[in-house]
Amino acid sequence: MRTLLDALATQRPCPCECQRKLSNDERTRGVAALYACDDALRGLGDEPTYELHGDALWKEAQRKGDPAYRGVAVRFGECVHKRLLGSLLHECLHALFGDPSRANHGIPFGLPYGVPPEVPPSGEEAFLAKYNFDEARAFVGVWILGQELFGITWDLRTARDVGTYGFVGGNALVPVPAGYRAVAHLDRRHHEARYYARARRLEDEARAWFTPENLAELVTRFRDAEAKGRASRPCAYPPPADFGRMAPKKLRSDDPCTCGSQKKYRECCAIGVVPLEPTLAR
């Protein structure tokens, strides 16, 4: 499995143009924040996954309902200073709000689009309410915690532009793992206006949760987990400035495609675009 150091050592140009738009000091501060989040997740008993196809690994664990799985997909594309950091903070918040001793932070694998069969249809919305609120806190908390912990003021990003919620009341159904019943829900594409209106209201409520007292407690718990994870690092981490000043490497045709398909770039997203420079023989 790729580690955080692997992801940082193989940085590629990202759509955000972090290398050009962020200063060297900002990038270095971002790498230090990545170290801290990586330590915190491991200190909480999780194993962050830095493979570009990490989301596919998580979906396989979801399909199996593996109670021993502790992987957490955090890498979505090549961006490290905005998106990877945002995703790591998002998952740290999920771990802090959930039960890190259980798979998927204690969130049932069938959520948010399925519920256990013993939950009656009339109780679906109430059952999903806690998950939805925790997801909203983990979504809006990325920017709040990023500034409080690391003084980061640039735009952080997560995997999506809005939280992933299970809003009952639509007609969308998706397959769910064995042991769960699919819930008819609002889909963000087919019920866009209704989904986003409810999501933004929920996120406003979640934002209000971050009072000075709640934020201070969250920071303390994060720092405790970070210290525990730092003490058990699998190897020595180089100074953040080493990665902060590193220039992105050109994507070669036989590199893994940045979309996470597990295919080589030339066999995937390179099709139909201007060819890259040929890869040197090894």
N, C-alpha and C positions, 0 to 999 in steps of 0.2 A: 504494500500500500504506500502511496506517496504521502510524504509528510509535509508540514508547512514549509520546511526548508527547501524541499524539492520544488514546491509551487513557486517560491520566491526566486530560486536559482534559475528557473526556466521561464521567467516572465516574457510574455509576448505583447506586442502593441495591442491596446484595448480601445474600444470605441469611445471611451470617455477621455482619451488622450491625457491620462493622469501624468505621464512623464513630462508633458509640455505644460499642462495647466497648473500643476502643483509644484511648489518650490522644493528644493532639496530638503530643507528643514521639515516641511510638511510631510514629504514622503517618508523621511526617517521617523517622524513621530507616528506615522501610520503603521510602519513596520513594528515599532515598539508596542503599539496597541494590538497588532496581530499576535505578537508573542504573548501578551497578557491574556488575550481571549483564548488562545490555544492552551495556555497553562490552566486557565480557569475551567475550561470544559473537561480537560483531563483530570483536574483536581476534583471535579464533581462526579467522576466515574465514567465519563463519555469518551468516545474515540472519534475526534473530528476526521472526516474523510475528505482528502484533497484531490481525489481523482476527478477528472472532468466529467466522468460518468457516475459520480457518486450518487446522484439522484436515482439512477437506475438500480444501484446496489440497495438503496433504501427501499425502493418499491418492491424488490424481490423479497427483502426481509418482511415487508408489510404483507405481501402475498402469503408468505409462510406463517405469519403471526409469531415470529421467533421471539420468545420472551427473554432470550439471552443476548439478543442483539444490542450492542451499545454504540454502533456507528451513527454518526451524524453528518449528513451531506452538507457541506458548507461552500463548495466551490461551484459557481455557475458562470462559466466563461473565463476569459483571461484576465479581467480586471482584478487587481489586488488591493489597490489603495482606496477604492470606493465600494465596490461590490463584495469582494471577499470579506473585507472588514465589516461591512454592514451585515452580511450573512452570519458571520461569527458572533457578532453582538446579538443578533436576533436569536440564535440558538442558545447563547449564554442566558438570555432572559427566559427562554422556555425552560431551561434546566433549573434556574433559580425559582421560577414560579411553580414548577412541577415536582416530580419525584425522580431524581436522577439515579436512584437505585433500581429503576425499572426501565425496560426498553422504551424508546421514544419519549423519554422524560415522563413516563407514566400516562401518556395520552393513548387511549385505546387505538389500535392500528386501523380500525374501521372508520374513525373520524376523519374529516367532518361530514362525509356524505353517507355514513351508515351508522347504525346504532345496534347494540345487542338486542336480540329478538325479544327479550323479556321487557324491554321498554315499549309501552303501548304507543300507538300512533299519536294519541293525545298528549303524550309526555315527551315527544321528540324535541320540541323546542326548548323545554326546560332542561332536558338532559344535555343539549348542546350549548346551553347558555354559558356555563363556566368555561368550556373550551373556547368559545367565541371571544369571551372577555380576555382570557389569557393570551389568545392569539393577537388580539388588538393591543394589549399591553406590550407584548413582545415586538409588535410591528412599530408602534410609535415610540417605544422606548429606545430604539436604536439610536436616534438622533439625540435624545435626552441623555442617555448614558454615555454616548460617545463624547459629548461635550463635558459632562461632569467628571468622567474618569480621565480623559486624555486631552481635553481642551480642543477637540476637533470641531471645527466650524464649517468645513467643506461638506458638500452634499454626499452623504453616505447612501448606499442603495442595498436593497435586499433582492431576493429572487424575483419579486413582482412589485407592481406599483401600488398594491393594496393588499391587505391581509387576506388569508384564505379562510373563509368562514362558511359554516353550514347554516344557511338561512332557510328555514322551512317555509313552504308556501308557494314554491314554483312547481314546474313540471319536469325538471331535469332529473334523470336517473343515471348513475354510473355504476359499473361493477364494483363490489366491495369484497373484502376478504371473507373467507369462510368464517361463519360464526357471527355475522352481522347482517342486518337487514337494510337494504338501500332506502334512503330517505329522499322523497321528492323535494328538490331544493331549487333556489334561485341560482342560475348559472350566470357568471359575470359577463359572458359574451351574448347569450340569448336574452338575458333579462338585465342588460347593462345598467339602465337608469335606476331600476329598483335596487339592484345589488349595490351599486356605488353609493346611493343615498343612505341605505342602511349601514353600509360599512363606514362611511364618514361619520355618521352619528355615533356609532359604537366607538370609533377611534377618538372622537372628542371626549367621550366618557372615560376612556382609558387614559387619555392624556391628563385628565383631571386627577387621576389616581396618584400621579407622581408628585405628591406633596413633598416639601423639604424633609419631613420625617420619614416617609416611605422611601424616598430616594437615598437618604443617609443609610438606612438599614440595608438597602439593596447594594450600595457601594461596599459596605462592610463585609457582607456575605461574598461579594465578588472577589474582594481582595483576599479573604481567607482561602477561597478556592484557588485563586491564582497562586498564592504562596505554596499551597500543597502541590499543585501541578508543577510549579517551577522546581521544586525539590526533587521531582521524579522525572525530569526531562530525559528523553532517551539518549541525548547527546548534548554537547555544548552548542549553544546558539551564538553565532557571530554577532558583533555589534550591529544594531539596527542600521547604522549609517552605511554599512557595507552594501546592504540591499537597497537602501534609500537612494544611493547615487548610481545604482546599476541601470544601464540602458537596456530596454527590452530587446530581445533577440528576434531576428526575423523568423517567421514561421516557414518551415521547410515542408516540402511536399510529402515526406514520409512521417512527419510528426502526427501525433493524435489530433484529430479535428477538434477545434475549440468548442464545437457545439455539443460535445459530450456523446456523440454517436458511437464511440469506440472504434470508428473507422479511421484510416489514415486520411489526412487532409485532402490529398489528391483524389481519393475515392469518394469524397463527400462534398463539402462546401466549395472546394476548388473547381468543381465541374461547372463550366460556363463562365469562369472568370479568367483574367489574364494569368497565364502560368507563372509560377514562382521560379526563382533560380533553381537549377537542378541541384540535387543533393550530392555532395561529394561522396565518393565510395569510401568505405571504411576498411 
